[in-house]
């Protein structure tokens, strides 16, 4: 279906930014947004919510890709993470 669509200035700028960031056409960005809103998109797009947060400027894109951490931190015996969070010296 072909149609004309008038967007407000904020939506127009957001579509332009996302299209430029993702290297896609504005039309493709709008199609995907409509499909997602209507629940027609198969699963999440690569990046999911992170893509949206980066495109709106809420967060910065990661500088490096995810890598698995090899060493884990262990708490001493008798110390729990809840105990670390429940402190009286906090304001």
Buried (B, 14 or more C-beta within 10 A) or exposed (E): EEEEEEEEEEEEEBBEBBBEEBEEEBEEBBEBBEEEEEEEBEEEBEEEEEBBBBBEEEEEEEEEEEEEEEEEEEEEEEEEEEEEEEEEEEE
